[in-house]
């Protein structure tokens, strides 16, 4: 797993052998959420949530929206895509 960003104490990660469509895992505090990136322009959308409260999900999503292009570029780089 590659950590591509930190949001407070949370890690935004991409798994090198993971499946499409492009997505990130947000991990921390014993919780995990998965967001589809909807590359290239987003917006990211929550796919799965394992324990994050709604207020935390909103904060995470706001950061993902701001950096969608970065995460899409990292997904392509990590998976060897043009």
DAKABEL-V401539 format. One record per residue. N is the residue number from 1. RES is the residue in one letter. SS is DSSP state (@ for helix, = for strand, . for the rest). PSI is psi in radians with two decimals (* if undefined). Layout:
N;RES;SS;PSI  N;RES;SS;PSI
//
This chain:
1;X;.;2.47  2;X;=;2.13  3;X;=;2.07  4;X;=;-0.19  5;X;=;2.75  6;X;=;2.37  7;X;=;1.72  8;X;.;-2.21  9;X;.;0.18  10;X;=;2.65  11;X;=;2.37  12;X;=;2.05  13;X;=;2.70  14;X;=;2.28  15;X;.;2.23  16;X;.;-0.57  17;X;.;0.38  18;X;.;2.90  19;X;.;2.88  20;X;.;2.82  21;X;.;2.91  22;X;.;2.32  23;X;=;2.87  24;X;=;2.69  25;X;=;2.34  26;X;=;2.11  27;X;=;2.39  28;X;=;2.77  29;X;.;0.47  30;X;.;0.15  31;X;=;2.86  32;X;=;2.49  33;X;=;2.61  34;X;=;2.26  35;X;=;2.19  36;X;=;2.42  37;X;.;-0.43  38;X;.;0.88  39;X;.;2.58  40;X;.;-0.27  41;X;.;-0.05  42;X;.;-2.82  43;X;.;2.70  44;X;.;2.60  45;X;=;2.40  46;X;=;2.23  47;X;=;-0.74  48;X;=;2.55  49;X;=;2.23  50;X;=;1.28  51;X;.;-0.26  52;X;.;2.37  53;X;.;2.76  54;X;@;-0.67  55;X;@;-0.67  56;X;@;-0.69  57;X;@;-0.69  58;X;@;-0.72  59;X;@;-0.74  60;X;@;-0.86  61;X;@;-0.68  62;X;@;-0.73  63;X;@;-0.73  64;X;@;-0.70  65;X;@;-0.78  66;X;@;-0.54  67;X;.;0.45  68;X;@;-0.80  69;X;@;-0.72  70;X;@;-0.82  71;X;@;-0.66  72;X;@;-0.72  73;X;@;-0.72  74;X;@;-0.70  75;X;@;-0.82  76;X;@;-0.77  77;X;@;-0.84  78;X;@;-0.59  79;X;.;0.11  80;X;.;0.61  81;X;.;2.66  82;X;.;*
//
